[in-house]
């Protein structure tokens, strides 16, 4: 008789992915404030395909 072995489940994949993305921007960031010059590069690093993005404006 053989047992079905499954890979372990990770319940914090979203939290780990968020931490990885934030760490990738820490080299450019100055604390919690992001410089305005490389904002395009920062956003391209933080936002991945399939992410939901909400834009708000002050009309």
C-alpha positions, 0 to 999 in steps of 0.5 A: 500500500502506498501513501499519498504524500502532499507538499506542505501547505503554506497559509501565509503566501500573500504575506510573504509575497508582500514582504518580498515586494516591500524589501525589494523597494527598500534600497530606493526608499528613504524610510517610509517616504518614496522619492518621486524620481524613480516612482515608475520603477518602484510601481513596476516593482511593486505591482505584479500581473494579476494584482488589483489596483485602485486609483483615487483622485481628488476631483 
